[in-house]
Amino acid sequence: MNNPNEVLTRIRLNKETGKLWQFPGGIHPLENKKQSSQKPIRTLNLPKYFYVPVVQHSGWAGDLIVKEGDYVFKGQALTQGDHYRQLPVHASTSGRIVAIAPHVASHASGLPEMTVVIETDGKDEWIQRKPIDDFLQMTSGEIIEKVYRYGIAGLGGAVFPTASKLSLADKRCKLLIINGAECEPYITCDDRLMQERANELIEGIRILRYVLRPEEVVIAIEDNKPNAIKAVKKALKGANDMFVREIPTKYPSGASDQLVQVLTGLEIPQGKRTIEMGIVMHNIGTVYAVKRAIIDDEPLIERVVTLTGDKIRNKGNVWARLGTPIIHLLEQVDYQADARFPVFLGGPMTGFILPSLQSPITKTANCIIAPDHFEYAPPEPERSCIRCSSCSDACPVGLLPQQLYWFARSEDHEKSNEYHLEACIECGICAYVCPSYIPLIQYFRQEKAKIAEIEEKTKKSEEAKERFEAREARLQKEKEARTARINQAAEKRREEIAQNQGEDPVAAALARIKAKKAEPTAEVHVKANGEPDNSDLMAQRKARRLAKQAETTQAVEKVEETTNPSENLDAKKAAVAAALARARAKKAGHIAEQPKQESKPDSNQSEADPRKTAVAAALARAKAKKEAQQQLQAVEKMEEATKPTEELDLRKAAVAAALARAKAKKEAQQAVEKSEEVAKPTEELDPRKAAIAVAIARAKAKKEAHQAVEKIEEVAKPMEELDPRKAAVAAAIARAKAKKAAQQQSEQ
């Protein structure tokens, strides 16, 4: 690779002897420059509306800092960014923002771009400015920052942010080249700018020289611009810090790599930048914009645009504000509209047909051509490639356009990259010389766009992956830190517990878990038919249930011992003894009340007052019913106290319960029949007979209750000497019978 010292040696040889070199390929098309280079630059009237796109450079859009309805001054920033590739844009005049919306762009695709629409107020009032006389009072960093904030970009075609180029070249620049070649036909904006503003251009070059500190500065101008060369040399009279070099007129000598090769004879290696060889290059328009920004404190809001072509009567160069509709400029230079002939933005080699004349002037717009039939013919139909190699011979970069053409058509992106499509400078020479009229440059632009889209997606994917991995690493780190804190707190807590209790709780818990795991697992037995044998499991459940019932029985016995502390019976006979005691108590109470209840009513009183007799009979029935309910409640309590013992022998208890239910049901039916037989005759008797019948019924009911109690005693007595299980069963049967008898009495 060529080193900066060799570059300095070559350029100094050029300075001393005027020696120049040639680059391969290139063509000499018709220049057609005199049509617009003979008149001074003009200033046209302002339009009613300005359409300022938020992106007018090689980079990304800045963030909008205005909104609809805001009033803005001329030169006021509309966007801002946080790095050099987000270049701000500024208001081209004073007025009110009426819309921020997509608008047709000055691009070959015709796709809309986000645009700030400003309605001018006619005052064209500047934002507050602070011009300076001497840029030396500013540091290099301050100059670079101001160049960025004022939206300066390369106005030669690439529109690369100037501040970014200056910052990258800091302390690396050996040679500063000012590109005034303007090699493409028809375009004369730089020519007129050098003729009219040579002194300001030299001031701008000195600002760049102050920032970059190069050892040599050269201004390269094609020899077809004699007036511009003369004006610049006059401005440089007496200066020895830079010089002017005339170069031969050949297209594309104004391209960056080709101009370096012409001046130094050194070829820029594939994939390398000029700054890596210590070379920095800026366009004439860019230099003038830098001077306006630093000295005059004016952001980039206008540029010189060439208006030419035979459909324009008043050809020439004009100061065009950024955002001015192109149709507005054409109308002021006597443009003769003709639907048969398109309007081109840019030169005839690198330009394109405008999709709409409503699209605005941007930083990339240097020329507008409106040709007639002498200058423009409809494109010939595309034919097959004949492999003539004309495109390869004329390519100034030394590529193989015919091969790239096939790769672009088949979208073979890998092969396109392998054949260095990215090195194509899109000069258009290959399409110009192609005898088959193949629009090669259009194929190459489309293929570049597709590859760029793929690379952008890949880059975003990689960035997303990196962000994800960084996030996962951060979360893992936070998790580990959190776990460490929890473990530390748990360890501290265990130590405190161990100090208080003398035993580590974690170690004890682990020991219990280990012991539990060491217990043998239950084996699964299978029956002969293949079904699982759960007999062992059922036996275990039954044992647990009986144990629980035994605990309940013990609790009941403890309650009874508390209520009768004088009784100190055996645990197995406690329930039976309690039942016998309650039965005897009920019997004693019944015998004591029987003489009173069986006393005959006063016949004289009944005869005298039948109503009182009926009332007395009703009261007797109610009292008998209440006593039966009390007996029923007593039986239920006895049943609840001895209930746990009923389940000692489930089979015998079930049989006995079934027998008791059948017998009780039979006795209940008999009692109902008897009560009906007794009740029927009383309905037809007189009150005296009714009272007598009621008294007899009460006496009979009391007698049956007494007999029921005696049956309980007869059943319970032999149970005291029986096995506890049988005693429990017998007691349950007795309670059931007593309960049924009490229910019958209650119903009567």
Secondary structure in CASP SS format (residue, H / E / C, confidence):
PFRMAT SS
TARGET T0000
AUTHOR 0000-0000-0000
METHOD secondary structure of the structure
MODEL  1
M C 1.00
N C 1.00
N C 1.00
P H 1.00
N H 1.00
E H 1.00
V H 1.00
L H 1.00
T H 1.00
R H 1.00
I H 1.00
R H 1.00
L H 1.00
N H 1.00
K H 1.00
E H 1.00
T H 1.00
G C 1.00
K C 1.00
L C 1.00
W C 1.00
Q C 1.00
F C 1.00
P C 1.00
G C 1.00
G C 1.00
I E 1.00
H C 1.00
P C 1.00
L C 1.00
E C 1.00
N C 1.00
K C 1.00
K H 1.00
Q H 1.00
S H 1.00
S H 1.00
Q C 1.00
K C 1.00
P C 1.00
I C 1.00
R E 1.00
T E 1.00
L C 1.00
N C 1.00
L C 1.00
P C 1.00
K C 1.00
Y E 1.00
F E 1.00
Y E 1.00
V E 1.00
P E 1.00
V C 1.00
V C 1.00
Q C 1.00
H C 1.00
S C 1.00
G C 1.00
W C 1.00
A C 1.00
G C 1.00
D E 1.00
L E 1.00
I C 1.00
V C 1.00
K C 1.00
E C 1.00
G C 1.00
D C 1.00
Y E 1.00
V E 1.00
F C 1.00
K E 1.00
G C 1.00
Q C 1.00
A E 1.00
L C 1.00
T E 1.00
Q E 1.00
G C 1.00
D C 1.00
H C 1.00
Y C 1.00
R C 1.00
Q C 1.00
L C 1.00
P C 1.00
V C 1.00
H E 1.00
A C 1.00
S C 1.00
T C 1.00
S C 1.00
G E 1.00
R E 1.00
I E 1.00
V E 1.00
A E 1.00
I E 1.00
A E 1.00
P E 1.00
H E 1.00
V E 1.00
A C 1.00
S C 1.00
H C 1.00
A C 1.00
S C 1.00
G C 1.00
L C 1.00
P E 1.00
E E 1.00
M E 1.00
T E 1.00
V E 1.00
V E 1.00
I E 1.00
E E 1.00
T E 1.00
D C 1.00
G C 1.00
K C 1.00
D C 1.00
E C 1.00
W E 1.00
I C 1.00
Q C 1.00
R C 1.00
K C 1.00
P C 1.00
I C 1.00
D C 1.00
D C 1.00
F H 1.00
L H 1.00
Q H 1.00
M C 1.00
T C 1.00
S H 1.00
G H 1.00
E H 1.00
I H 1.00
I H 1.00
E H 1.00
K H 1.00
V H 1.00
Y H 1.00
R H 1.00
Y C 1.00
G C 1.00
I C 1.00
A E 1.00
G C 1.00
L C 1.00
G C 1.00
G C 1.00
A C 1.00
V C 1.00
F C 1.00
P E 1.00
T H 1.00
A H 1.00
S H 1.00
K H 1.00
L H 1.00
S H 1.00
L H 1.00
A H 1.00
D C 1.00
K C 1.00
R C 1.00
C C 1.00
K C 1.00
L E 1.00
L E 1.00
I E 1.00
I E 1.00
N E 1.00
G E 1.00
A C 1.00
E C 1.00
C C 1.00
E C 1.00
P C 1.00
Y C 1.00
I C 1.00
T C 1.00
C H 1.00
D H 1.00
D H 1.00
R H 1.00
L H 1.00
M H 1.00
Q H 1.00
E H 1.00
R C 1.00
A H 1.00
N H 1.00
E H 1.00
L H 1.00
I H 1.00
E H 1.00
G H 1.00
I H 1.00
R H 1.00
I H 1.00
L H 1.00
R H 1.00
Y H 1.00
V H 1.00
L H 1.00
R C 1.00
P C 1.00
E C 1.00
E E 1.00
V E 1.00
V E 1.00
I E 1.00
A E 1.00
I E 1.00
E E 1.00
D C 1.00
N C 1.00
K C 1.00
P H 1.00
N H 1.00
A H 1.00
I H 1.00
K H 1.00
A H 1.00
V H 1.00
K H 1.00
K H 1.00
A H 1.00
L C 1.00
K C 1.00
G C 1.00
A C 1.00
N C 1.00
D C 1.00
M C 1.00
F E 1.00
V E 1.00
R E 1.00
E E 1.00
I E 1.00
P C 1.00
T C 1.00
K C 1.00
Y E 1.00
P C 1.00
S C 1.00
G C 1.00
A C 1.00
S H 1.00
D H 1.00
Q H 1.00
L H 1.00
V H 1.00
Q H 1.00
V H 1.00
L H 1.00
T H 1.00
G C 1.00
L C 1.00
E C 1.00
I C 1.00
P C 1.00
Q C 1.00
G C 1.00
K C 1.00
R C 1.00
T H 1.00
I H 1.00
E H 1.00
M H 1.00
G C 1.00
I E 1.00
V E 1.00
M E 1.00
H E 1.00
N E 1.00
I H 1.00
G H 1.00
T H 1.00
V H 1.00
Y H 1.00
A H 1.00
V H 1.00
K H 1.00
R H 1.00
A H 1.00
I H 1.00
I C 1.00
D C 1.00
D C 1.00
E C 1.00
P C 1.00
L C 1.00
I C 1.00
E E 1.00
R E 1.00
V E 1.00
V E 1.00
T E 1.00
L E 1.00
T E 1.00
G C 1.00
D C 1.00
K C 1.00
I E 1.00
R C 1.00
N C 1.00
K C 1.00
G E 1.00
N E 1.00
V E 1.00
W E 1.00
A E 1.00
R E 1.00
L C 1.00
G C 1.00
T C 1.00
P E 1.00
I H 1.00
I H 1.00
H H 1.00
L H 1.00
L H 1.00
E H 1.00
Q C 1.00
V C 1.00
D C 1.00
Y E 1.00
Q C 1.00
A C 1.00
D C 1.00
A C 1.00
R C 1.00
F C 1.00
P C 1.00
V C 1.00
F E 1.00
L E 1.00
G C 1.00
G C 1.00
P C 1.00
M C 1.00
T C 1.00
G C 1.00
F E 1.00
I E 1.00
L C 1.00
P C 1.00
S C 1.00
L C 1.00
Q C 1.00
S C 1.00
P E 1.00
I C 1.00
T C 1.00
K C 1.00
T C 1.00
A C 1.00
N C 1.00
C E 1.00
I E 1.00
I E 1.00
A C 1.00
P C 1.00
D C 1.00
H C 1.00
F C 1.00
E C 1.00
Y C 1.00
A C 1.00
P C 1.00
P C 1.00
E C 1.00
P C 1.00
E C 1.00
R C 1.00
S C 1.00
C C 1.00
I C 1.00
R C 1.00
C C 1.00
S C 1.00
S H 1.00
C H 1.00
S H 1.00
D H 1.00
A H 1.00
C C 1.00
P C 1.00
V C 1.00
G C 1.00
L C 1.00
L C 1.00
P H 1.00
Q H 1.00
Q H 1.00
L H 1.00
Y H 1.00
W H 1.00
F H 1.00
A H 1.00
R H 1.00
S C 1.00
E C 1.00
D C 1.00
H H 1.00
E H 1.00
K H 1.00
S H 1.00
N H 1.00
E H 1.00
Y C 1.00
H C 1.00
L H 1.00
E H 1.00
A H 1.00
C C 1.00
I C 1.00
E C 1.00
C C 1.00
G C 1.00
I H 1.00
C H 1.00
A H 1.00
Y H 1.00
V H 1.00
C C 1.00
P C 1.00
S C 1.00
Y C 1.00
I C 1.00
P C 1.00
L H 1.00
I H 1.00
Q H 1.00
Y H 1.00
F H 1.00
R H 1.00
Q H 1.00
E H 1.00
K H 1.00
A H 1.00
K H 1.00
I H 1.00
A H 1.00
E H 1.00
I H 1.00
E H 1.00
E H 1.00
K H 1.00
T H 1.00
K H 1.00
K H 1.00
S H 1.00
E H 1.00
E H 1.00
A H 1.00
K H 1.00
E H 1.00
R H 1.00
F H 1.00
E H 1.00
A H 1.00
R H 1.00
E H 1.00
A H 1.00
R H 1.00
L H 1.00
Q H 1.00
K H 1.00
E H 1.00
K H 1.00
E H 1.00
A H 1.00
R H 1.00
T H 1.00
A H 1.00
R H 1.00
I H 1.00
N H 1.00
Q H 1.00
A H 1.00
A H 1.00
E H 1.00
K H 1.00
R H 1.00
R H 1.00
E H 1.00
E H 1.00
I H 1.00
A H 1.00
Q H 1.00
N H 1.00
Q H 1.00
G C 1.00
E C 1.00
D C 1.00
P H 1.00
V H 1.00
A H 1.00
A H 1.00
A H 1.00
L H 1.00
A H 1.00
R H 1.00
I H 1.00
K H 1.00
A H 1.00
K H 1.00
K H 1.00
A H 1.00
E C 1.00
P C 1.00
T C 1.00
A C 1.00
E C 1.00
V C 1.00
H E 1.00
V E 1.00
K C 1.00
A C 1.00
N C 1.00
G C 1.00
E C 1.00
P E 1.00
D E 1.00
N C 1.00
S H 1.00
D H 1.00
L H 1.00
M H 1.00
A H 1.00
Q H 1.00
R H 1.00
K H 1.00
A H 1.00
R H 1.00
R H 1.00
L H 1.00
A H 1.00
K H 1.00
Q H 1.00
A H 1.00
E H 1.00
T H 1.00
T H 1.00
Q H 1.00
A H 1.00
V H 1.00
E H 1.00
K H 1.00
V H 1.00
E H 1.00
E H 1.00
T H 1.00
T H 1.00
N C 1.00
P C 1.00
S C 1.00
E C 1.00
N C 1.00
L C 1.00
D C 1.00
A C 1.00
K C 1.00
K C 1.00
A H 1.00
A H 1.00
V H 1.00
A H 1.00
A H 1.00
A H 1.00
L H 1.00
A H 1.00
R H 1.00
A H 1.00
R H 1.00
A H 1.00
K H 1.00
K H 1.00
A H 1.00
G H 1.00
H H 1.00
I H 1.00
A H 1.00
E H 1.00
Q H 1.00
P H 1.00
K H 1.00
Q H 1.00
E C 1.00
S C 1.00
K C 1.00
P C 1.00
D C 1.00
S H 1.00
N H 1.00
Q H 1.00
S H 1.00
E H 1.00
A H 1.00
D C 1.00
P H 1.00
R H 1.00
K H 1.00
T H 1.00
A H 1.00
V H 1.00
A H 1.00
A H 1.00
A H 1.00
L H 1.00
A H 1.00
R H 1.00
A H 1.00
K H 1.00
A H 1.00
K H 1.00
K H 1.00
E H 1.00
A H 1.00
Q H 1.00
Q H 1.00
Q H 1.00
L H 1.00
Q H 1.00
A H 1.00
V H 1.00
E H 1.00
K H 1.00
M H 1.00
E H 1.00
E H 1.00
A H 1.00
T H 1.00
K H 1.00
P H 1.00
T H 1.00
E H 1.00
E C 1.00
L C 1.00
D C 1.00
L H 1.00
R H 1.00
K H 1.00
A H 1.00
A H 1.00
V H 1.00
A H 1.00
A H 1.00
A H 1.00
L H 1.00
A H 1.00
R H 1.00
A H 1.00
K H 1.00
A H 1.00
K H 1.00
K H 1.00
E H 1.00
A H 1.00
Q H 1.00
Q H 1.00
A H 1.00
V H 1.00
E H 1.00
K H 1.00
S H 1.00
E H 1.00
E H 1.00
V H 1.00
A H 1.00
K H 1.00
P H 1.00
T H 1.00
E H 1.00
E H 1.00
L C 1.00
D C 1.00
P H 1.00
R H 1.00
K H 1.00
A H 1.00
A H 1.00
I H 1.00
A H 1.00
V H 1.00
A H 1.00
I H 1.00
A H 1.00
R H 1.00
A H 1.00
K H 1.00
A H 1.00
K H 1.00
K H 1.00
E H 1.00
A H 1.00
H H 1.00
Q H 1.00
A H 1.00
V H 1.00
E H 1.00
K H 1.00
I H 1.00
E H 1.00
E H 1.00
V H 1.00
A H 1.00
K H 1.00
P H 1.00
M H 1.00
E C 1.00
E C 1.00
L C 1.00
D C 1.00
P H 1.00
R H 1.00
K H 1.00
A H 1.00
A H 1.00
V H 1.00
A H 1.00
A H 1.00
A H 1.00
I H 1.00
A H 1.00
R H 1.00
A H 1.00
K H 1.00
A H 1.00
K H 1.00
K H 1.00
A H 1.00
A H 1.00
Q H 1.00
Q H 1.00
Q H 1.00
S H 1.00
E H 1.00
Q C 1.00
END
